[in-house]
């Protein structure tokens, strides 16, 4: 007699497990989306250099509080950015915020 294989319901799984939420490299929160930040700005010669994924509020704030030249000279790593005096007040604030509540002020509408 031929042997039959029984399959339990739902096996093998038809949908992949949910992917982990991306994490911001600066504020270290789990966020919905990230953007690539060049640790040495492209304008300062960092086009092919190392990058880090940042949430949009952090990415915007880095460029708001620090010039590209200043980033290139003094903050060429994530650790250096986290320690930047200009970002400390912002980082203390952002780490307390829920991701859903932060709105990109530059967006239209």
C-alpha positions in Angstrom: 0.0 0.0 0.0 1.3 3.5 -0.9 2.3 5.6 2.0 0.6 9.0 2.3 2.1 12.0 3.9 -0.2 14.0 6.1 0.1 17.7 6.1 -1.0 19.7 9.1 -3.0 22.8 8.4 -0.9 25.7 7.6 2.3 23.8 7.1 4.6 24.8 5.4 3.9 28.4 6.3 2.5 30.3 3.4 3.5 33.7 4.6 7.0 34.7 5.7 7.5 35.8 9.3 7.2 39.6 9.8 10.5 41.4 9.3 12.0 43.2 12.2 11.3 46.9 12.2 14.3 49.0 11.0 16.3 50.8 13.7 17.6 54.3 13.6 21.4 54.4 13.9 21.3 57.7 15.9 18.3 57.5 18.3 18.3 53.7 18.3 14.5 53.5 18.2 12.6 50.9 16.1 11.0 53.1 13.4 8.8 52.6 10.3 11.4 53.7 7.8 15.0 54.9 7.5 17.0 56.9 5.0 20.7 56.5 4.3 23.0 59.2 5.8 26.6 59.5 4.5 28.8 59.8 7.6 31.1 62.0 5.5 28.7 64.1 3.3 29.0 63.5 -0.4 29.8 67.2 -0.9 32.9 66.7 1.3 34.2 63.6 -0.5 32.1 60.9 1.2 30.2 59.6 -1.9 31.5 56.1 -1.6 32.2 56.2 2.2 30.4 54.5 5.0 26.7 55.2 5.6 24.2 54.7 8.4 20.4 54.3 8.4 18.6 57.1 10.2 14.9 57.9 10.8 13.8 61.0 9.0 13.5 63.2 12.1 17.1 62.3 13.1 18.4 62.7 9.5 16.8 66.2 9.2 18.0 67.2 12.6 21.6 66.2 11.9 21.7 68.5 8.9 19.7 71.2 10.7 22.2 71.5 13.6 25.5 70.6 11.9 27.0 71.9 8.6 28.3 69.3 6.1 31.8 70.6 6.7 31.4 70.2 10.4 30.0 66.7 10.0 33.0 65.7 7.8 35.6 67.1 10.1 34.3 66.2 13.5 31.6 63.5 13.3 32.7 60.8 10.8 31.1 58.0 12.8 27.8 57.2 14.5 29.4 57.3 17.9 30.8 60.8 17.3 27.3 62.0 16.1 25.7 60.6 19.2 28.2 62.5 21.3 27.8 65.8 19.4 27.0 68.6 21.9 24.7 70.2 19.3 22.5 67.1 19.2 22.2 66.3 22.9 18.9 68.2 23.6 17.4 66.8 20.5 18.4 63.2 21.3 17.1 63.4 24.8 13.7 64.6 23.4 13.5 62.1 20.4 14.2 59.0 22.5 11.0 59.7 24.5 8.8 60.1 21.5 6.6 57.4 20.0 7.3 56.9 16.4 3.7 57.4 15.2 3.6 60.9 16.8 6.5 62.4 14.9 5.6 64.4 11.8 8.1 65.5 9.2 7.8 69.3 9.3 9.2 69.6 5.7 6.4 67.5 4.2 3.7 69.4 2.2 0.1 69.4 3.3 
